[in-house]
Protein backbone atom coordinates (compact mmCIF):
# COMPACT_ATOMS: atom_id res chain seq x y z
CA UNK A 1 0.00 0.00 0.00
CA UNK A 2 1.22 3.56 -0.70
CA UNK A 3 2.55 5.81 2.04
CA UNK A 4 -0.12 8.04 3.56
CA UNK A 5 -0.27 10.94 6.00
CA UNK A 6 -1.50 10.48 9.56
CA UNK A 7 -4.83 12.11 8.64
CA UNK A 8 -5.35 9.74 5.73
CA UNK A 9 -4.39 6.76 7.92
CA UNK A 10 -6.97 7.89 10.49
CA UNK A 11 -9.68 8.11 7.84
CA UNK A 12 -8.86 4.66 6.49
CA UNK A 13 -8.96 3.28 10.05
CA UNK A 14 -12.39 4.88 10.53
CA UNK A 15 -13.59 3.21 7.35
CA UNK A 16 -12.43 -0.15 8.65
CA UNK A 17 -14.33 0.47 11.90
CA UNK A 18 -17.45 1.21 9.84
CA UNK A 19 -17.31 -2.22 8.21
CA UNK A 20 -15.31 -1.48 5.05
CA UNK A 21 -12.84 -4.38 4.78
CA UNK A 22 -9.95 -2.79 2.89
CA UNK A 23 -7.71 -5.02 0.78
CA UNK A 24 -5.68 -2.28 -0.92
CA UNK A 25 -5.87 1.37 -1.94
CA UNK A 26 -4.19 3.88 -4.21
CA UNK A 27 -4.39 7.65 -4.63
CA UNK A 28 -5.99 8.99 -7.83
CA UNK A 29 -6.05 12.35 -9.60
CA UNK A 30 -9.75 13.15 -9.88
CA UNK A 31 -10.97 16.73 -9.65
CA UNK A 32 -10.05 19.02 -6.78
CA UNK A 33 -10.32 16.48 -3.95
CA UNK A 34 -7.58 14.23 -2.63
CA UNK A 35 -9.09 10.87 -3.65
CA UNK A 36 -8.31 7.29 -2.67
CA UNK A 37 -9.53 4.34 -4.73
CA UNK A 38 -10.09 1.48 -2.30
CA UNK A 39 -10.42 -2.20 -3.21
CA UNK A 40 -12.56 -4.04 -0.67
CA UNK A 41 -12.21 -7.68 0.38
CA UNK A 42 -15.33 -8.64 -1.57
CA UNK A 43 -13.88 -7.26 -4.82
CA UNK A 44 -15.89 -4.02 -4.89
CA UNK A 45 -14.18 -0.67 -5.48
CA UNK A 46 -15.11 2.50 -3.60
CA UNK A 47 -13.69 6.02 -3.63
CA UNK A 48 -12.88 8.11 -0.54
CA UNK A 49 -12.96 11.88 -1.17
CA UNK A 50 -11.18 14.11 1.36
CA UNK A 51 -12.17 17.71 1.97
CA UNK A 52 -9.63 19.90 0.14
CA UNK A 53 -7.27 21.89 2.34
CA UNK A 54 -7.70 25.66 2.45
CA UNK A 55 -6.42 28.65 4.39
CA UNK A 56 -10.10 29.37 5.07
CA UNK A 57 -11.31 26.18 6.74
CA UNK A 58 -14.83 27.48 7.38
CA UNK A 59 -15.29 28.27 3.69
CA UNK A 60 -13.86 24.88 2.71
CA UNK A 61 -16.21 23.15 5.14
CA UNK A 62 -19.28 24.97 3.78
CA UNK A 63 -18.42 23.95 0.23
CA UNK A 64 -17.80 20.35 1.27
CA UNK A 65 -21.08 20.11 3.16
CA UNK A 66 -22.97 21.60 0.22
CA UNK A 67 -21.45 18.94 -2.02
CA UNK A 68 -22.44 16.13 0.36
CA UNK A 69 -26.02 17.41 0.54
CA UNK A 70 -26.29 17.49 -3.24
CA UNK A 71 -24.70 14.05 -3.72
CA UNK A 72 -27.10 12.61 -1.14
CA UNK A 73 -30.02 14.04 -3.11
CA UNK A 74 -28.64 12.80 -6.46
CA UNK A 75 -28.19 9.30 -5.04
CA UNK A 76 -31.88 9.20 -4.11
CA UNK A 77 -33.54 11.04 -6.98
CA UNK A 78 -31.49 11.59 -10.12
CA UNK A 79 -29.76 9.76 -12.96
CA UNK A 80 -27.18 12.57 -13.25
CA UNK A 81 -23.79 10.77 -13.42
CA UNK A 82 -22.55 12.08 -10.07
CA UNK A 83 -20.68 9.85 -7.59
CA UNK A 84 -23.16 7.69 -5.63
CA UNK A 85 -22.81 8.50 -1.95
CA UNK A 86 -22.32 5.55 0.42
CA UNK A 87 -20.98 6.97 3.67
CA UNK A 88 -19.83 10.22 5.32
CA UNK A 89 -16.87 10.40 7.70
CA UNK A 90 -17.31 13.50 9.91
CA UNK A 91 -14.41 15.51 11.26
CA UNK A 92 -13.47 15.10 14.92
CA UNK A 93 -10.66 15.85 17.36
CA UNK A 94 -8.49 13.09 15.89
CA UNK A 95 -9.17 14.05 12.30
CA UNK A 96 -9.93 17.66 11.27
CA UNK A 97 -10.35 16.57 7.63
CA UNK A 98 -13.75 15.00 6.96
CA UNK A 99 -14.41 12.79 3.95
CA UNK A 100 -17.12 10.89 2.13
CA UNK A 101 -17.20 7.53 0.37
CA UNK A 102 -18.88 6.79 -2.97
CA UNK A 103 -19.22 3.86 -5.32
CA UNK A 104 -16.26 3.34 -7.63
CA UNK A 105 -16.27 4.78 -11.15
CA UNK A 106 -14.83 3.68 -14.46
CA UNK A 107 -13.21 6.01 -16.95
CA UNK A 108 -10.42 8.57 -16.83
CA UNK A 109 -10.37 12.39 -16.60
CA UNK A 110 -11.12 13.95 -19.96
CA UNK A 111 -7.74 15.70 -20.05
CA UNK A 112 -5.97 12.34 -20.00
CA UNK A 113 -8.21 10.42 -22.39
CA UNK A 114 -9.36 13.02 -24.94
CA UNK A 115 -6.28 12.87 -27.20
CA UNK A 116 -6.86 9.11 -27.65
CA UNK A 117 -10.53 9.34 -28.64
CA UNK A 118 -11.60 8.64 -32.20
CA UNK A 119 -13.76 11.10 -34.13
CA UNK A 120 -16.81 8.90 -33.46
CA UNK A 121 -15.98 8.74 -29.73
CA UNK A 122 -15.69 12.54 -29.60
CA UNK A 123 -19.13 12.83 -31.17
CA UNK A 124 -20.48 10.33 -28.62
CA UNK A 125 -18.88 12.38 -25.84
CA UNK A 126 -20.79 15.46 -27.03
CA UNK A 127 -24.06 13.51 -27.03
CA UNK A 128 -23.27 12.07 -23.59
CA UNK A 129 -22.69 15.59 -22.27
CA UNK A 130 -26.00 16.67 -23.80
CA UNK A 131 -27.77 13.86 -21.95
CA UNK A 132 -26.16 15.02 -18.68
CA UNK A 133 -27.08 18.66 -19.30
CA UNK A 134 -30.72 17.86 -20.02
CA UNK A 135 -30.98 15.66 -16.91
CA UNK A 136 -29.62 18.53 -14.81
CA UNK A 137 -32.23 20.88 -16.29
CA UNK A 138 -34.96 18.52 -15.08
CA UNK A 139 -33.96 18.74 -11.39
CA UNK A 140 -36.70 20.52 -9.42
CA UNK A 141 -35.16 23.32 -7.33
CA UNK A 142 -36.33 26.43 -5.43
CA UNK A 143 -36.64 29.36 -7.81
CA UNK A 144 -33.92 31.62 -6.44
CA UNK A 145 -30.24 32.15 -7.30
CA UNK A 146 -27.78 30.66 -4.78
CA UNK A 147 -26.10 27.40 -3.71
CA UNK A 148 -27.39 24.14 -2.26
CA UNK A 149 -27.59 24.15 1.53
CA UNK A 150 -26.22 21.47 3.85
CA UNK A 151 -29.69 21.60 5.44
CA UNK A 152 -31.14 20.02 2.30
CA UNK A 153 -32.70 16.62 2.89
CA UNK A 154 -32.79 13.60 0.57
CA UNK A 155 -36.32 14.75 -0.30
CA UNK A 156 -35.89 18.49 -0.66
CA UNK A 157 -33.15 20.83 -1.88
CA UNK A 158 -32.78 24.14 -0.03
CA UNK A 159 -31.03 27.17 -1.54
CA UNK A 160 -28.83 29.53 0.49
CA UNK A 161 -26.73 32.58 -0.52
CA UNK A 162 -24.24 31.51 -3.12
CA UNK A 163 -20.99 29.90 -1.87
CA UNK A 164 -18.46 30.72 -4.57
CA UNK A 165 -15.46 28.61 -5.40
CA UNK A 166 -13.55 31.86 -4.83
CA UNK A 167 -13.87 32.63 -1.12
CA UNK A 168 -13.76 36.42 -1.63
CA UNK A 169 -17.07 36.34 -3.47
CA UNK A 170 -19.59 35.05 -0.94
CA UNK A 171 -23.04 36.50 -1.48
CA UNK A 172 -25.01 37.68 1.55
CA UNK A 173 -28.43 36.88 0.10
CA UNK A 174 -30.19 34.72 -2.43
CA UNK A 175 -31.16 36.64 -5.55
CA UNK A 176 -34.77 36.56 -6.76
CA UNK A 177 -34.04 37.67 -10.33
CA UNK A 178 -31.31 37.67 -12.95
CA UNK A 179 -31.28 41.47 -12.93
CA UNK A 180 -30.45 41.56 -9.18
CA UNK A 181 -27.78 38.93 -9.70
CA UNK A 182 -26.11 40.90 -12.49
CA UNK A 183 -26.09 44.03 -10.32
CA UNK A 184 -24.27 42.03 -7.64
CA UNK A 185 -21.73 40.67 -10.16
CA UNK A 186 -21.03 44.19 -11.44
CA UNK A 187 -20.39 45.46 -7.90
CA UNK A 188 -18.22 42.43 -7.16
CA UNK A 189 -16.11 42.99 -10.26
CA UNK A 190 -15.60 46.65 -9.40
CA UNK A 191 -14.65 45.87 -5.81
CA UNK A 192 -12.09 43.30 -6.94
CA UNK A 193 -10.62 45.70 -9.49
CA UNK A 194 -10.09 48.34 -6.80
CA UNK A 195 -8.34 45.97 -4.38
CA UNK A 196 -5.53 45.22 -6.81
CA UNK A 197 -2.20 47.02 -6.72
CA UNK A 198 -2.60 49.36 -9.67
CA UNK A 199 -2.76 53.12 -10.20
CA UNK A 200 -5.89 55.23 -9.75
CA UNK A 201 -6.14 55.92 -13.47
CA UNK A 202 -6.26 52.20 -14.25
CA UNK A 203 -8.83 51.67 -11.49
CA UNK A 204 -11.11 54.36 -12.88
CA UNK A 205 -10.69 52.95 -16.38
CA UNK A 206 -11.58 49.48 -15.11
CA UNK A 207 -14.71 50.79 -13.40
CA UNK A 208 -15.81 52.60 -16.56
CA UNK A 209 -15.30 49.37 -18.56
CA UNK A 210 -17.43 47.40 -16.08
CA UNK A 211 -20.18 50.04 -16.18
CA UNK A 212 -20.10 49.94 -19.98
CA UNK A 213 -20.53 46.17 -20.07
CA UNK A 214 -23.37 46.40 -17.53
CA UNK A 215 -25.15 48.97 -19.69
CA UNK A 216 -24.89 46.72 -22.73
CA UNK A 217 -26.28 43.78 -20.74
CA UNK A 218 -29.30 45.76 -19.52
CA UNK A 219 -30.28 46.38 -23.12
CA UNK A 220 -29.43 42.83 -24.15
CA UNK A 221 -31.73 41.28 -21.54
CA UNK A 222 -34.78 42.82 -23.21
CA UNK A 223 -34.11 40.69 -26.31
CA UNK A 224 -34.05 37.33 -24.49
CA UNK A 225 -36.81 34.77 -23.96
CA UNK A 226 -38.52 35.57 -20.66
CA UNK A 227 -38.83 31.87 -19.73
CA UNK A 228 -35.07 31.43 -19.89
CA UNK A 229 -34.49 34.47 -17.67
CA UNK A 230 -37.07 33.65 -15.00
CA UNK A 231 -36.72 29.89 -14.54
CA UNK A 232 -33.89 28.71 -12.26
CA UNK A 233 -32.11 25.40 -12.81
CA UNK A 234 -29.28 23.51 -11.12
CA UNK A 235 -25.80 24.14 -12.52
CA UNK A 236 -22.24 22.86 -12.09
CA UNK A 237 -19.97 25.92 -11.96
CA UNK A 238 -16.55 24.39 -12.45
CA UNK A 239 -16.39 21.67 -15.10
CA UNK A 240 -12.91 21.47 -16.54
CA UNK A 241 -10.17 19.13 -17.71
CA UNK A 242 -9.97 16.92 -14.61
CA UNK A 243 -13.40 16.77 -12.99
CA UNK A 244 -15.39 14.53 -15.23
CA UNK A 245 -14.47 11.04 -16.29
CA UNK A 246 -14.92 9.45 -19.70
CA UNK A 247 -14.50 5.94 -21.12
CA UNK A 248 -12.81 5.01 -24.41
CA UNK A 249 -16.16 5.03 -26.27
CA UNK A 250 -16.85 8.64 -25.33
CA UNK A 251 -19.40 7.99 -22.59
CA UNK A 252 -19.29 10.22 -19.51
CA UNK A 253 -18.96 7.97 -16.46
CA UNK A 254 -18.78 10.58 -13.70
CA UNK A 255 -19.24 14.30 -13.01
CA UNK A 256 -17.08 15.40 -10.07
CA UNK A 257 -16.52 18.39 -7.76
CA UNK A 258 -20.15 19.19 -6.94
CA UNK A 259 -18.99 21.64 -4.29
CA UNK A 260 -19.01 24.03 -7.24
CA UNK A 261 -22.80 24.09 -7.55
CA UNK A 262 -25.35 26.85 -7.99
CA UNK A 263 -28.92 27.55 -8.96
CA UNK A 264 -28.99 29.89 -11.93
CA UNK A 265 -31.36 31.24 -14.57
CA UNK A 266 -31.57 28.80 -17.46
CA UNK A 267 -30.09 31.40 -19.81
CA UNK A 268 -26.80 31.16 -17.85
CA UNK A 269 -26.86 27.45 -17.05
CA UNK A 270 -27.33 26.10 -20.59
CA UNK A 271 -23.95 25.96 -22.31
CA UNK A 272 -21.71 24.00 -24.65
CA UNK A 273 -19.33 21.33 -23.33
CA UNK A 274 -16.45 23.20 -21.68
CA UNK A 275 -13.72 21.72 -23.90
CA UNK A 276 -15.45 23.17 -27.00
CA UNK A 277 -15.78 26.78 -25.81
CA UNK A 278 -13.97 29.48 -27.75
CA UNK A 279 -15.97 32.52 -26.62
CA UNK A 280 -15.51 35.19 -23.92
CA UNK A 281 -12.50 34.45 -21.72
CA UNK A 282 -11.85 31.37 -23.91
CA UNK A 283 -11.54 33.40 -27.11
CA UNK A 284 -7.86 33.18 -28.19
CA UNK A 285 -7.88 36.92 -28.92
CA UNK A 286 -8.55 37.71 -25.26
CA UNK A 287 -7.63 34.57 -23.30
CA UNK A 288 -4.99 34.41 -20.59
CA UNK A 289 -1.51 33.29 -21.75
CA UNK A 290 -1.79 30.06 -19.70
CA UNK A 291 -5.07 29.06 -21.36
CA UNK A 292 -5.01 25.82 -23.38
CA UNK A 293 -7.64 24.00 -25.42
CA UNK A 294 -8.25 20.28 -25.86
CA UNK A 295 -9.75 20.71 -29.31
CA UNK A 296 -9.02 22.82 -32.41
CA UNK A 297 -11.29 25.77 -33.28
CA UNK A 298 -12.52 24.06 -36.46
CA UNK A 299 -13.34 20.73 -34.83
CA UNK A 300 -14.88 22.51 -31.84
CA UNK A 301 -17.24 24.37 -34.18
CA UNK A 302 -18.29 21.08 -35.83
CA UNK A 303 -18.87 19.39 -32.49
CA UNK A 304 -20.84 22.36 -31.17
CA UNK A 305 -23.23 21.92 -34.11
CA UNK A 306 -23.64 18.26 -33.12
CA UNK A 307 -24.37 19.42 -29.57
CA UNK A 308 -27.04 21.80 -30.83
CA UNK A 309 -28.68 18.91 -32.66
CA UNK A 310 -28.48 16.69 -29.57
CA UNK A 311 -30.38 19.16 -27.35
CA UNK A 312 -32.78 20.58 -29.93
CA UNK A 313 -35.59 18.23 -28.90
CA UNK A 314 -35.76 20.16 -25.60
CA UNK A 315 -37.00 23.54 -26.82
CA UNK A 316 -36.45 25.25 -23.47
CA UNK A 317 -32.79 24.19 -23.18
CA UNK A 318 -32.10 24.86 -26.86
CA UNK A 319 -33.53 28.38 -26.65
CA UNK A 320 -31.46 29.16 -23.55
CA UNK A 321 -28.33 27.74 -25.20
CA UNK A 322 -28.68 29.75 -28.38
CA UNK A 323 -29.90 33.04 -26.91
CA UNK A 324 -27.59 33.13 -23.89
CA UNK A 325 -24.18 32.99 -25.58
CA UNK A 326 -23.24 36.66 -25.16
CA UNK A 327 -24.66 36.88 -21.64
CA UNK A 328 -22.74 33.78 -20.48
CA UNK A 329 -19.53 35.08 -22.01
CA UNK A 330 -20.00 38.44 -20.28
CA UNK A 331 -20.56 36.80 -16.88
CA UNK A 332 -17.40 34.75 -17.45
CA UNK A 333 -15.30 37.90 -17.16
CA UNK A 334 -16.35 38.55 -13.55
CA UNK A 335 -13.76 36.19 -12.03
CA UNK A 336 -11.00 36.91 -14.52
CA UNK A 337 -9.56 39.79 -12.47
CA UNK A 338 -6.13 38.27 -11.88
CA UNK A 339 -5.50 37.76 -15.60
CA UNK A 340 -7.08 41.10 -16.53
CA UNK A 341 -6.56 43.45 -13.57
CA UNK A 342 -7.40 46.64 -15.45
CA UNK A 343 -10.23 45.03 -17.44
CA UNK A 344 -8.43 45.82 -20.70
CA UNK A 345 -9.20 42.45 -22.25
CA UNK A 346 -12.79 42.63 -21.05
CA UNK A 347 -13.08 46.09 -22.63
CA UNK A 348 -11.78 44.77 -25.95
CA UNK A 349 -14.18 41.81 -25.79
CA UNK A 350 -17.13 44.13 -25.03
CA UNK A 351 -16.34 46.21 -28.12
CA UNK A 352 -16.10 43.03 -30.20
CA UNK A 353 -19.37 41.56 -28.86
CA UNK A 354 -21.60 44.63 -28.46
CA UNK A 355 -20.10 47.34 -30.63
CA UNK A 356 -19.39 50.99 -29.75
CA UNK A 357 -19.74 52.21 -26.17
CA UNK A 358 -23.06 53.47 -24.87
CA UNK A 359 -22.64 57.14 -24.01
CA UNK A 360 -22.43 57.82 -20.25
CA UNK A 361 -23.83 54.51 -18.97
CA UNK A 362 -23.55 55.87 -15.45
CA UNK A 363 -21.89 58.73 -13.67
CA UNK A 364 -19.35 56.69 -11.74
CA UNK A 365 -16.14 57.31 -13.63
CA UNK A 366 -14.46 58.83 -10.56
CA UNK A 367 -16.10 56.71 -7.86
CA UNK A 368 -14.14 54.15 -5.86
CA UNK A 369 -16.02 51.06 -4.73
CA UNK A 370 -15.23 50.01 -1.16
C-alpha positions in Angstrom: 0.0 0.0 0.0 1.2 3.6 -0.7 2.6 5.8 2.0 -0.1 8.0 3.6 -0.3 10.9 6.0 -1.5 10.5 9.6 -4.8 12.1 8.6 -5.3 9.7 5.7 -4.4 6.8 7.9 -7.0 7.9 10.5 -9.7 8.1 7.8 -8.9 4.7 6.5 -9.0 3.3 10.0 -12.4 4.9 10.5 -13.6 3.2 7.4 -12.4 -0.2 8.6 -14.3 0.5 11.9 -17.4 1.2 9.8 -17.3 -2.2 8.2 -15.3 -1.5 5.0 -12.8 -4.4 4.8 -10.0 -2.8 2.9 -7.7 -5.0 0.8 -5.7 -2.3 -0.9 -5.9 1.4 -1.9 -4.2 3.9 -4.2 -4.4 7.6 -4.6 -6.0 9.0 -7.8 -6.0 12.3 -9.6 -9.7 13.1 -9.9 -11.0 16.7 -9.7 -10.0 19.0 -6.8 -10.3 16.5 -4.0 -7.6 14.2 -2.6 -9.1 10.9 -3.6 -8.3 7.3 -2.7 -9.5 4.3 -4.7 -10.1 1.5 -2.3 -10.4 -2.2 -3.2 -12.6 -4.0 -0.7 -12.2 -7.7 0.4 -15.3 -8.6 -1.6 -13.9 -7.3 -4.8 -15.9 -4.0 -4.9 -14.2 -0.7 -5.5 -15.1 2.5 -3.6 -13.7 6.0 -3.6 -12.9 8.1 -0.5 -13.0 11.9 -1.2 -11.2 14.1 1.4 -12.2 17.7 2.0 -9.6 19.9 0.1 -7.3 21.9 2.3 -7.7 25.7 2.4 -6.4 28.7 4.4 -10.1 29.4 5.1 -11.3 26.2 6.7 -14.8 27.5 7.4 -15.3 28.3 3.7 -13.9 24.9 2.7 -16.2 23.2 5.1 -19.3 25.0 3.8 -18.4 23.9 0.2 -17.8 20.4 1.3 -21.1 20.1 3.2 -23.0 21.6 0.2 -21.5 18.9 -2.0 -22.4 16.1 0.4 -26.0 17.4 0.5 -26.3 17.5 -3.2 -24.7 14.1 -3.7 -27.1 12.6 -1.1 -30.0 14.0 -3.1 -28.6 12.8 -6.5 -28.2 9.3 -5.0 -31.9 9.2 -4.1 -33.5 11.0 -7.0 -31.5 11.6 -10.1 -29.8 9.8 -13.0 -27.2 12.6 -13.3 -23.8 10.8 -13.4 -22.5 12.1 -10.1 -20.7 9.8 -7.6 -23.2 7.7 -5.6 -22.8 8.5 -2.0 -22.3 5.5 0.4 -21.0 7.0 3.7 -19.8 10.2 5.3 -16.9 10.4 7.7 -17.3 13.5 9.9 -14.4 15.5 11.3 -13.5 15.1 14.9 -10.7 15.9 17.4 -8.5 13.1 15.9 -9.2 14.1 12.3 -9.9 17.7 11.3 -10.3 16.6 7.6 -13.7 15.0 7.0 -14.4 12.8 3.9 -17.1 10.9 2.1 -17.2 7.5 0.4 -18.9 6.8 -3.0 -19.2 3.9 -5.3 -16.3 3.3 -7.6 -16.3 4.8 -11.2 -14.8 3.7 -14.5 -13.2 6.0 -17.0 -10.4 8.6 -16.8 -10.4 12.4 -16.6 -11.1 13.9 -20.0 -7.7 15.7 -20.1 -6.0 12.3 -20.0 -8.2 10.4 -22.4 -9.4 13.0 -24.9 -6.3 12.9 -27.2 -6.9 9.1 -27.6 -10.5 9.3 -28.6 -11.6 8.6 -32.2 -13.8 11.1 -34.1 -16.8 8.9 -33.5 -16.0 8.7 -29.7 -15.7 12.5 -29.6 -19.1 12.8 -31.2 -20.5 10.3 -28.6 -18.9 12.4 -25.8 -20.8 15.5 -27.0 -24.1 13.5 -27.0 -23.3 12.1 -23.6 -22.7 15.6 -22.3 -26.0 16.7 -23.8 -27.8 13.9 -22.0 -26.2 15.0 -18.7 -27.1 18.7 -19.3 -30.7 17.9 -20.0 -31.0 15.7 -16.9 -29.6 18.5 -14.8 -32.2 20.9 -16.3 -35.0 18.5 -15.1 -34.0 18.7 -11.4 -36.7 20.5 -9.4 -35.2 23.3 -7.3 -36.3 26.4 -5.4 -36.6 29.4 -7.8 -33.9 31.6 -6.4 -30.2 32.1 -7.3 -27.8 30.7 -4.8 -26.1 27.4 -3.7 -27.4 24.1 -2.3 -27.6 24.2 1.5 -26.2 21.5 3.8 -29.7 21.6 5.4 -31.1 20.0 2.3 -32.7 16.6 2.9 -32.8 13.6 0.6 -36.3 14.7 -0.3 -35.9 18.5 -0.7 -33.2 20.8 -1.9 -32.8 24.1 0.0 -31.0 27.2 -1.5 -28.8 29.5 0.5 -26.7 32.6 -0.5 -24.2 31.5 -3.1 -21.0 29.9 -1.9 -18.5 30.7 -4.6 -15.5 28.6 -5.4 -13.5 31.9 -4.8 -13.9 32.6 -1.1 -13.8 36.4 -1.6 -17.1 36.3 -3.5 -19.6 35.0 -0.9 -23.0 36.5 -1.5 -25.0 37.7 1.6 -28.4 36.9 0.1 -30.2 34.7 -2.4 -31.2 36.6 -5.6 -34.8 36.6 -6.8 -34.0 37.7 -10.3 -31.3 37.7 -13.0 -31.3 41.5 -12.9 -30.5 41.6 -9.2 -27.8 38.9 -9.7 -26.1 40.9 -12.5 -26.1 44.0 -10.3 -24.3 42.0 -7.6 -21.7 40.7 -10.2 -21.0 44.2 -11.4 -20.4 45.5 -7.9 -18.2 42.4 -7.2 -16.1 43.0 -10.3 -15.6 46.7 -9.4 -14.7 45.9 -5.8 -12.1 43.3 -6.9 -10.6 45.7 -9.5 -10.1 48.3 -6.8 -8.3 46.0 -4.4 -5.5 45.2 -6.8 -2.2 47.0 -6.7 -2.6 49.4 -9.7 -2.8 53.1 -10.2 -5.9 55.2 -9.7 -6.1 55.9 -13.5 -6.3 52.2 -14.3 -8.8 51.7 -11.5 -11.1 54.4 -12.9 -10.7 53.0 -16.4 -11.6 49.5 -15.1 -14.7 50.8 -13.4 -15.8 52.6 -16.6 -15.3 49.4 -18.6 -17.4 47.4 -16.1 -20.2 50.0 -16.2 -20.1 49.9 -20.0 -20.5 46.2 -20.1 -23.4 46.4 -17.5 -25.1 49.0 -19.7 -24.9 46.7 -22.7 -26.3 43.8 -20.7 -29.3 45.8 -19.5 -30.3 46.4 -23.1 -29.4 42.8 -24.2 -31.7 41.3 -21.5 -34.8 42.8 -23.2 -34.1 40.7 -26.3 -34.1 37.3 -24.5 -36.8 34.8 -24.0 -38.5 35.6 -20.7 -38.8 31.9 -19.7 -35.1 31.4 -19.9 -34.5 34.5 -17.7 -37.1 33.6 -15.0 -36.7 29.9 -14.5 -33.9 28.7 -12.3 -32.1 25.4 -12.8 -29.3 23.5 -11.1 -25.8 24.1 -12.5 -22.2 22.9 -12.1 -20.0 25.9 -12.0 -16.6 24.4 -12.4 -16.4 21.7 -15.1 -12.9 21.5 -16.5 -10.2 19.1 -17.7 -10.0 16.9 -14.6 -13.4 16.8 -13.0 -15.4 14.5 -15.2 -14.5 11.0 -16.3 -14.9 9.4 -19.7 -14.5 5.9 -21.1 -12.8 5.0 -24.4 -16.2 5.0 -26.3 -16.9 8.6 -25.3 -19.4 8.0 -22.6 -19.3 10.2 -19.5 -19.0 8.0 -16.5 -18.8 10.6 -13.7 -19.2 14.3 -13.0 -17.1 15.4 -10.1 -16.5 18.4 -7.8 -20.1 19.2 -6.9 -19.0 21.6 -4.3 -19.0 24.0 -7.2 -22.8 24.1 -7.5 -25.3 26.8 -8.0 -28.9 27.5 -9.0 -29.0 29.9 -11.9 -31.4 31.2 -14.6 -31.6 28.8 -17.5 -30.1 31.4 -19.8 -26.8 31.2 -17.8 -26.9 27.4 -17.0 -27.3 26.1 -20.6 -23.9 26.0 -22.3 -21.7 24.0 -24.6 -19.3 21.3 -23.3 -16.4 23.2 -21.7 -13.7 21.7 -23.9 -15.5 23.2 -27.0 -15.8 26.8 -25.8 -14.0 29.5 -27.8 -16.0 32.5 -26.6 -15.5 35.2 -23.9 -12.5 34.4 -21.7 -11.8 31.4 -23.9 -11.5 33.4 -27.1 -7.9 33.2 -28.2 -7.9 36.9 -28.9 -8.5 37.7 -25.3 -7.6 34.6 -23.3 -5.0 34.4 -20.6 -1.5 33.3 -21.7 -1.8 30.1 -19.7 -5.1 29.1 -21.4 -5.0 25.8 -23.4 -7.6 24.0 -25.4 -8.3 20.3 -25.9 -9.7 20.7 -29.3 -9.0 22.8 -32.4 -11.3 25.8 -33.3 -12.5 24.1 -36.5 -13.3 20.7 -34.8 -14.9 22.5 -31.8 -17.2 24.4 -34.2 -18.3 21.1 -35.8 -18.9 19.4 -32.5 -20.8 22.4 -31.2 -23.2 21.9 -34.1 -23.6 18.3 -33.1 -24.4 19.4 -29.6 -27.0 21.8 -30.8 -28.7 18.9 -32.7 -28.5 16.7 -29.6 -30.4 19.2 -27.3 -32.8 20.6 -29.9 -35.6 18.2 -28.9 -35.8 20.2 -25.6 -37.0 23.5 -26.8 -36.4 25.3 -23.5 -32.8 24.2 -23.2 -32.1 24.9 -26.9 -33.5 28.4 -26.6 -31.5 29.2 -23.6 -28.3 27.7 -25.2 -28.7 29.8 -28.4 -29.9 33.0 -26.9 -27.6 33.1 -23.9 -24.2 33.0 -25.6 -23.2 36.7 -25.2 -24.7 36.9 -21.6 -22.7 33.8 -20.5 -19.5 35.1 -22.0 -20.0 38.4 -20.3 -20.6 36.8 -16.9 -17.4 34.7 -17.4 -15.3 37.9 -17.2 -16.3 38.6 -13.6 -13.8 36.2 -12.0 -11.0 36.9 -14.5 -9.6 39.8 -12.5 -6.1 38.3 -11.9 -5.5 37.8 -15.6 -7.1 41.1 -16.5 -6.6 43.5 -13.6 -7.4 46.6 -15.5 -10.2 45.0 -17.4 -8.4 45.8 -20.7 -9.2 42.4 -22.3 -12.8 42.6 -21.0 -13.1 46.1 -22.6 -11.8 44.8 -26.0 -14.2 41.8 -25.8 -17.1 44.1 -25.0 -16.3 46.2 -28.1 -16.1 43.0 -30.2 -19.4 41.6 -28.9 -21.6 44.6 -28.5 -20.1 47.3 -30.6 -19.4 51.0 -29.8 -19.7 52.2 -26.2 -23.1 53.5 -24.9 -22.6 57.1 -24.0 -22.4 57.8 -20.2 -23.8 54.5 -19.0 -23.5 55.9 -15.4 -21.9 58.7 -13.7 -19.4 56.7 -11.7 -16.1 57.3 -13.6 -14.5 58.8 -10.6 -16.1 56.7 -7.9 -14.1 54.1 -5.9 -16.0 51.1 -4.7 -15.2 50.0 -1.2 
